């Protein structure tokens, strides 16, 4: 099978670890031909290019800066990327036919590229729905509901759903949201295809964990609750910082590791408050981050309380992979907390409710953490193993 994957994620190597790399590597290892179309932002001064390496083909397309830039360039870049991709594809892949066009959100602006492959190659189109836009932007008050921009993006969203033969959603709540808000979509074409990884096994001794904590100047006699990942408005950072202040448990120490538009705000907060029960670290390389997670005790997930869409953060998988029990402080619309509690992996908290947070922290620290660790491992392999996502997609082509 010949597969093309369209993404806004910068992928330089199929051997990197991540939800997309792991899935594409699985396709490659199963004998399929894989082509990845990925952006290279103009700030890197690299021209559009095509290369074959590690058993796959990678088409890097020069784009505007679309990450960590001003809103204006990000908006223009997101709109322009559809035409930039299509131009590069017609130049470098004009003689290659594809059986499957695979793509994820964000963005929702790949419609013309997808239509190109459906019309030219009769390719099957499969959407990995990782982001429900523009509703998430409305929730975060980035765009006005019912305004001109909102209406234009709504049209693009509905067109994307229309031309997708299958829409793979991250969780049952995501399936329900898509169908409830898009009644024109046939339920037959929507399924749960969760974030998934090819997990690695790392088993460190207590002495190795001690050394890792010492390396980052972390306490060796406390329970470390770690938040790792993007630091932005969607993550409900204010509630995270409030939790640090309000937690009086002597045995608890908070660790924040990451980067994003709120990093400077958090750094300033740490400089002003100088909390004795917390530490901030800038984003680490993936391998170093994984090792650090193993030396921690509990993983934390935060989402803004105003979300109406059911986000399902992929950082859950990192915690499960390293067997970390989880506290998830989220809006009531996502089902990630329900999944965590139903599988005995931790507790859910209503974002913004500090009494609830303190209650669940006490419950967690007095629970059987060793049993929770075992439950985390089981949940990962039962629900979020890359083979599951691969089979869901591959079987569509077999039935075609």
N, C-alpha and C positions, 0 to 999 in steps of 0.2 A: 504494500500500500504506500502511496506517495502522499505525504502530509506536509502542509504548510501552516506554520503557526505565526499569527500576527500579535504583536505585543508592544506596549509602551515601556515594558521593563527592559533595561539594558542588559542583554545577555552576551557575554564574551566567550563563554565556555560552557559546553554541555555538562562538564564534570563539576561545575559549581553546584552547591546545594541550595535548593529552593523548591517551592511548590511547582513551578513551571519546568525548571531544569530536571527535576526528578521524574516528572511525567514524560517529558520528551525523551529523556534517557531510556525510560522503560520502552517507549515505542522503538527507539533505535536498537535496543538490545533484543527486541522481539523480531528484528529483521526488516523493519519498515524504513523507508527513506524519509528523512526529516529535513525540512528547510525552515529556518527561523528568520523572520523579518523583524528587526529590532532597531530602535533609534540610536543615533549617536549625535548628541547635542552640539550645536555650532560652537559652543565655548571650548570644545575639545579640538577644534580645527582639524577634523578628520573628514575627508570626502566620502561620499557614498561608495561602498565597495562590496564585493562578493568574494567569499572565501569558503573553502572546504577544509574542515579539520575535525578530528575526534569522531569521525564517522557521520557527521552531519554537515549541512550547508548553512552558512550564516550570511544574510544580506543586511549589512548595516546601512541605514538610510540617514543621511544628514538632515537634521531637523532644527527648528528653533529651540531655544532652551525651554523645556517644559516642566522641569523639576527645579525647585528652589530658586524661583525667579519671580518677577513681579506679576501681578494678576493679568495685566494687559498682554505681556508676551506669552504667558501660559495659555491664555484664551486664544490668541491668534495662532499659536503653535499647535494647539489641539485641533483647531479647525483645519489648519493647513496640512496636517500630517496625512490625512486621507489621500490628498493629491500627490504628496511627496512619495508616499508608499507606492501608489499606483504607477507613477512615472518610473520608479526604480524597478518595480516588478516587470513592467513591460520591456524594459531595457535588458535586464539580467536573466529573467525567467521566461522569456517569450517562447522558448521551445520546450518547456517543461509542463506537463499536465499533472494536475493534482486530483487525488480521489477525495481528500478531506481538507477543508479549510477550518482550522481551529483558532479561536480567538477569545480574548477575555475582556471584561470591562474592569477598569477604564481602558480606553475611552468608548464612547458610543458612536464615534464618527468613522467607523470602518465600513460603512454600508456599501459604498461604491466599489471598494476593493473586494468585498465578499461577493457582490453581484457579478463582478468581473469573472471570478472563478466559477461561479454557478452557471453563468451563461457560456463561458468558453469551454469549461471542462466537465460540466455537469457534476461539479464537486458537491459533496455533502457538507453542510455548514453546521458547526457545533459551537455554541456559545457557552463559555465558562463564566457565569455571572458572579463576579466577585464584588461588584459595587453597583448599587441601584441609584443611578443618576438620571435626572437632576434632583430627585427628591432629597437625597442626602445634602445637596447644596442648599436647598430650601430650609431643611432642618437646622443647618448651621448658619442660616441667615446670610448666606453668600450671594444668593439671588432671590428676587422677589417672586413669591407665588403669584401666578397669573400674569406676570409681566411679559414683555416681548421676548426677552432672552429665555425665560422659562418655557414659554410656548414653543419656541424654536427647538429647544433641546428635547421637549416632550415628543415632538414630531420625529426627531431623529431616534429617540429611544424606541418608539413604537415601530418604526421602520426596521430597526435592528432586530427586534423580537419577531417581526413578521417574516423576515428573510432567513431567520435561523431555523433549520430543520429540527434541532433539539436545543433546549435551554437547560443547562446543568446548573442547579442552584446549590448553595452551600449547606442548606439545612431545610427541614420541613417548613419552618416559619417563612423562609425565603420563597419557597414554592407557593405557599398560601398568599403571600403578599403580591407576588407577580400575577397570580390568577385573579385575585380579588380586585386589583387595580387595572387589570387589562382583560376584561371579560371577553374580548374578541379572540384571545389566544386559546387554542384547543388544549385542554389538560393533558392530552396524549403526548404533546411535544415538550412538556416540562417535567423534569425529574431531579431528584437529589443526587448531585455529584459533588461531594464535599472537597474542601482543601485536603490534599493528601501528600504524603512524603514517603521517601524510601529511608526509613530510620536507620541510624547507626547505633551501635552498642558501645557505650563508654562506661566502664566500671572502675571508679577510683577508690582507693583505700582511704581510710580516715586521715592518714598522714598526708596523702596527696591533696585531699580537700583542705587540710590545714595550711599547706604550703600555698595553695591558690588564694585562700583568704588573706594570708600574710602578704602575698604579692600585691594585692590591691588595698592593703591596709584596712581590712575588714575585721570586725570582732570575731574571735574564734569560740566564744562562749555564749553566743546568742543565736536565736532563730532568725535567719535572714529571709525577709520577704522581698522578692525582686520583681520590679516592673521593667521589662525590656522591650524595646521596639520604638516605633514612631512616637514622637512627642509633638502632638498637634492639638488643635481645638477638638476634633472628634474624639480624642482620648479622655476628655474630661479631666484635664490636668489639675484644675483647681480643687477638685474633690480628693485627688491623690495627695496634694500638698496639705489640705485640711486634715486628712487622715494621719499624716505624719505628726502634725501638731497635737491632735487629740488623742493619739495612742499613748497611754501611760504605762503599758506593760513593760516591765524591766527586761524581759527576755527577748523582746522584739527589736530588730534593726531593719530599716528599709534601705533598699538599694535601687536606684534608678539608673538604667543604662540605655542610652539611645541618642537620637538626634531628630531634628525637625524644627518647624517654625516657632515652637514654644520653648526650645532649648535655652535661648538667651534669657527668657523670662524666668525659667526655673533656676538657672545659674545665678541670676540676680537675687532671687528669693533665698537661695542657699547662702549667699554672701551676707544678706541682711539678717536672716533669722539665725543662721549657724546652728541648725538642729544637731543635737548630740546623738540622736537615734536614726540618722540617715546619712547617705552619701550619694553624690551624683557623679556618674562616669559618662564620658562621651562614647558614642557608638564604637564598638570593637569589631575587628574582623570576625567572621562567622565561627571559625575554629576556636578562637579565644573566648568568644561569647558562650559557646557550648560548654567549654570547660568551666567557665565561671558559673553557669547555671547549675552544673552538677554539685558545686560547692555550696549552693543555696538550699533552702528548705521548703519555700512556698513560692509559687508563681502568682502574679497579680495581673488581672485584666481590668481596664477601665474604659468605659464608653460614656460619652456625653449623655446626660439625662434627657435631653430634648429630642433625641432621635426617634423618628416614627418608623424607620426602616429597620429590619432585623439584621444588623451587622453580625458577622461571625469571624472575629479576628483570627488570622492565621498564627498569631503568636501562641495560641492554644497548643498547636502541634509541637512547638519547641519545648513547652513545659511538659507535655505528655511524654515526649521523647526522652527527657531527662528525669522522668518519674517524679515530677514536682506536684504535690497537691495544689489546688488553685482556689483563690478567692476572685470572683468575677463581680465587679460593681458596674452594672449596666442599666440602660433604660428597660422598661417592661416589655418591649416589643421583640427583642431578640430572644432566641431560645438557647443560647450558649450556656446560660446559667442553669437551665433545666437539664441540659445534657450532662453538665458537670455534677450536679447533685444526684440525678437519677443513676449515675454510674459510680457513685461513691468516691468521686475524685476531689471533692471540696464543697464550697458553698457559694451561693449567689447572694448578692446584696443589691438593694435598690439604690442606684446612683443618686448621691446627694443626701442620703439618709445616714447620718453619722452614728446614730444609735444602733441601727441595723448593722453597720460595719463593725462597731466595737463588739456587738453581740456575736457576730459570726467569727471574728478573730479569736474570741475566747473559746468558742465551740471548736474551732479548727485546732487550736493549740492543745486542747484537751482531748482531741480525738486520736484514733490509732493511725498515726501518719504512715507507718510501715504498710498497713493494709491499703491505705489510700495510694501509696506508690505503686503497689501491685495492680490496683484498679486502673491507674493511669496507663500502665503498660498494656493492659488488656483492651482498654478503650481505643488506644491508638491502633493496635493491630486489627481490631474488629471493625473499625469504622473509617479510619483515616490512612490506611495503607495504600500506597500508590497503585498496587495491582487492582484495587477496587475501581478507581477512576479509569484506569486503562481499559479494563474489561467493559465498562459501561459505554465507552466511546467506540472501542473496536467492534463491539457487537452490532452497532448501527450500520457499519460498513459491510458486515457479513450478511445482514438482513436486506441490504440495499438491492 
